[in-house]
């Protein structure tokens, strides 16, 4: 029999401690199998990926409904003994009251953390104005506190992802989100050492999450030295899996060749891993 799994409270306390010192990687599974495999590698926490999950459902990123996202979060939380941070997009609501309701439902799934973006999904006005964005973070903070606290709130500034790569605006937004109650700050799209150092200093003493894109010259040692406390890869692992699938499938469809199957993981290895994993969990 396996040991008693950690409670939701245990996971949330462990997640908070991870952010207090040092630098850790929080990789992004897109389904139960990938979550369990990542746990086996010794990672200390996981994060969902909105894009990876959307693609697995035959949808584009941003086209998953709130109920689908919540069900996915419950599945990943139940699949692993690790704390799970939810990529909760923009809270699935434009107004603060709607964000608060979404966050209340998200906390009930058992996640140890969740992020709220300031993107609108509207190309003509890609970001909420700062006052509205701050009000949305404040509403998320209140919803978490009313639910008993413990769930870590991540405030995301999407400037670099929506075509507004203004470092000063990004810093101003992250500072405002920190003051509004965000526990961790995140600006996907920043890449250079100078950008990273500036944001670390701007949000200190609160932790900064860094999204690593590819290619990147930075190692975990470099990132830790810059003062980053949390590193995620977003949909990159899902894209990597899709890359192998697409290359192999295209070779079959276009050339009648099966060479692309050569890099696949052995079925016996996967069966052995999941059989042992099920045994451990039961």
N, C-alpha and C positions, 0 to 999 in steps of 0.2 A: 504493500500500500504506500501511496505517496504521503509526504508530510502534509499537514493542514495548510491549505493555500492561504496566502495573506489576505486580510480583509481589505475592503475599499479604503478604510481609514489608514491601514498600514501602508497601502500603496501611495496614498496621498502624502503621508508624512515622509516616506522615503523619497518621493519626488521633490518635496520641498528641500530636503537635505542635500540632494544632488546639486541644487542651484546655489548652495551657500558657499561653496569653495571649489577650486579646481575647474576642470573643463571636461565635459563628457559628450559622447556622440549619442544622438537619439535618432536611429534609423527609422525609415518609413515603410512598413509593410502595407500591402493593399488587400490582403485576404488572410484567413485563419492560418493557412499553411505557411505563408511567408512570415507571419508573426511568430509562430512557434519555432521556425527555424532560426530566426534572428535571436530569439531568447536563448536558444541552445548555444549560440556563439559567445555568450557572456555579456551582452549589452545590458545596461542597467535600467533602461526605459525605452519605450517605443512611441512613435507618433503616427497617426493616420495621415494619409495623403489624399486630398480631394481629387487630384488629377488621376492618381493610380487607381482609386476606387471607381471613379467615373468611367475610365476606359474599360475596366473589367465588366462594367454593366452596359457597354456599348453606347456610352454617352460622352460628350465632350466635357472637359473640365468646366465646372460652373453650372452644369445642367442636371445636377442631382437634386432632387427635392429634399426638404428638411426631414421628412419621415424616413426616407431612404438613408440619409446620413446618420440619423439617430440609431437606426437598426444596425448599421455597419459598426458604429461605435460600440454598441452593446456586444456585438459579435467579437470584436477585437479585444475588448476588456475581458470577456469571458474566456478567451482563448489563451491568455497569458497570465503569468504570475507577476509580470512587470507593470509598473505604472504606465498609463497610456495618455499621451497628450492628443487632443482632438484638433485636427485642422477643420475648424468650424466656419470657414469662409467668412462672410460678412455678417454672420448671425442670422441669415435667412430673413432679414427684415430691414427696411430702411429706417424706421423710427425707433427711438430708444425703447419704447414700451414693448415693441415686437422683439427687439434684441433681448430684453430682459426675460420674456417668456421663452424664447428659444434657449437661452442659457439655463433657465430653470430645468427645462427638459433634458439638456445636455448633461447637467450635473447628475441627474437621476440615472444616467446610463452607467455611472461609476468611473468616468474618466478622472484622471488625476490633474489634468490641466486642459485648457482650451484656448484657442486663439480667435481674436476678432479682428478682421481686416477693416480698413477704411476705404476700400474700393466700392464703387456703386454698381458696377456692371454696365454702366452707360458710357459709351465711347465719347459722347459729347461732353460729359462731365464725369471723368473717371474716378474722382475722389470726392468723398463728402467734404464739405467745408469744415474747417478745423473745429468750430464751435459744435457743430453737429456730431463730428467724429468723437470729440471729447465726451459729449453727452451720452453717446452710445457706449463708450468704455465705462463711464460712471454707472450706467444702468446695468451693465454686465457685472460690475463689481458688487453692486447692491444685491443683485439676484444671487450671486454666489454666497454672499454673507448671510442672506436670509435663509439659504439652504443649509446653513451650518458651517460655512467656510471650508477651508481645506483644499479646495480646487484652485489650482494656480491659474491666473489670468495672464494671457500673453497679448500685448497690444502690438498690432502690425501696421507699419506704414508702407503702403504699396507704391510709393512714388516711382521707384526705379522700374517697376514692372508695368506701369501704365504710361510710360513715355514722358515722365517728369523727373528725370534723374538729377534732382536738385538736392545736394547734400544738406544745405542749410534748412530747406523746408523739411527734409526728412528728420533732421535733428530736432527741429522745433516740434514736430508732431510727436516724436517719441518722448520728448521731455513732458509734453502735455499729457500723454497717455499715462506716463509714470505717475504724474501728480494726480491723475484721475483714478488711480487705483490699480493699474497694471503691475503685476509682479515681475514680469519678464518682458523685454522689448525685442522687436524683430523687424528688420527692414530687408526683405528678400531683394536680391539684385545687386547689392553692394559686393565689390570684388577686390578692390585694391587694399593694400596694407594701410594706406593713409585714410581711406574711407572707414575701414574697420576701427582703427585706433580712435578716430574722431567720434564715432558713435559710442564706443565703449566709454570714453570719457564723458560724453554727453549724458548718458543714462546712469552712470555710476552713482551710488553703489549697487543699483539693481543690475541683474545679469542681462547680457545681450545674447540672443540666438543668432547664429550665422548659418545661412543657407549656402552650402557649397555647390557650386556649379561645375560643369566640366567643359573645357579643361581647367585645372587649377594647379598652380605651382605650390600652393600651401599644404603643409603637412599638419597633423594634429599638434605637433610640437610648436610649429610656427604660430598656429591659431591660439594656443594657450598662452604663448608669450605675448600676444597682442592684447590679452585680457578678456577674450571671449570665454564664456562659461558653458555654452551649449551649442552643439553643431548638429544640423539636420541636413538631409539630402533631398527632401521633398519627393517628387515623383521620379527621381533619377534611377532608383532600383527598378521601379516598374518599367521605365523606358528601356533600361538595359535588357530586361526580360523580353519586352516587346521587340527590341532590336534583333535578338537572336531568332525569335519566332518569325518575324517578317523576312529576314534574310533567307532562312531555310524554306519558308513557304514560297517565296518568289522564285527561288532556284527550281523548285519542283514545277511550279505553274508555267514559268517562262522558258526553262531549258530542259525540263525533264530530268534534272539531276537531284541527287539526294545528299550531296556533299555537306549541305548546311546542317544536317542532323548530327554530324560528327562531334560537335561540341556539347551535346546534350548531357545532362546529368544521368548517370546510370539508374534505371528503374529499380534495380535491386537495392542500390544505396538509398534511394528515397523511401522505398518500402521499409527498409530496416530502420531508418531514422524515425518515421512516423509510427511504426510498431513499438519502438522503444519509448517514444514520446507518449503514446497512449498508455502504455504500461506504467510509466512514471506518474501520469496524471490520475490513473485509476487505483 
